[in-house]
């Protein structure tokens, strides 16, 4: 593994830790919306072969569904 890959992995890990800390003050509905958007983005990217439109569309649909599910908790 070259230095650039190691640096990228460490950067992603730091960004993940910081973003998880930002969820501390969120409601269950907000957390569900964010989780749904993330899952939807990955699903949209996989289904469309990495297309930007598929990723954004999946994030939008997943965020909406996560928001609706979060209302019921």
C-alpha positions in Angstrom: 0.0 0.0 0.0 1.5 3.3 -1.0 1.6 6.5 1.1 -1.3 8.1 -0.7 -3.6 5.2 0.1 -2.6 5.1 3.7 -3.2 8.9 4.0 -6.6 8.5 2.4 -7.6 5.8 4.7 -6.6 7.8 7.8 -8.4 10.8 6.4 -11.6 8.9 6.0 -11.3 7.4 9.5 -10.9 10.9 11.0 -13.8 12.2 9.0 -16.0 9.3 10.2 -15.2 9.9 13.8 -15.9 13.7 13.5 -19.2 13.1 11.7 -20.3 10.6 14.3 -19.7 13.1 17.0 -22.0 15.6 15.2 -24.9 13.2 15.7 -24.9 13.7 19.5 -27.6 16.4 19.6 -29.8 14.9 16.8 -33.3 13.6 17.4 -34.2 10.0 16.4 -36.0 11.3 13.3 -32.9 13.2 12.2 -30.6 10.2 12.8 -33.0 8.0 10.8 -33.0 10.5 7.9 -29.2 10.6 7.9 -28.8 6.8 8.0 -31.4 6.4 5.3 -29.6 8.9 3.1 -26.3 7.1 3.5 -27.8 3.7 2.8 -29.8 5.1 -0.1 -26.7 6.7 -1.6 -24.8 3.4 -1.5 -27.7 1.6 -2.9 -28.2 4.1 -5.7 -24.5 4.0 -6.6 -24.5 0.2 -6.7 -27.7 -0.1 -8.8 -26.6 2.5 -11.3 -22.9 1.5 -11.5 -21.6 4.5 -9.7 -23.6 7.2 -11.5 -23.8 10.5 -9.7 -27.5 10.9 -10.5 -28.2 7.4 -9.1 -26.2 8.2 -5.9 -27.9 11.5 -5.3 -31.3 10.0 -6.1 -30.7 7.1 -3.8 -29.7 9.5 -1.0 -32.8 11.6 -1.5 -35.2 8.6 -1.5 -33.3 7.0 1.5 -33.3 10.3 3.4 -37.1 10.7 2.9 -37.8 7.1 3.9 -35.5 7.3 6.9 -37.3 10.5 8.0 -40.7 8.9 7.8 -39.5 5.8 9.7 -38.0 8.1 12.3 -41.4 9.7 12.9 -42.8 6.5 14.2 -40.2 5.8 16.8 
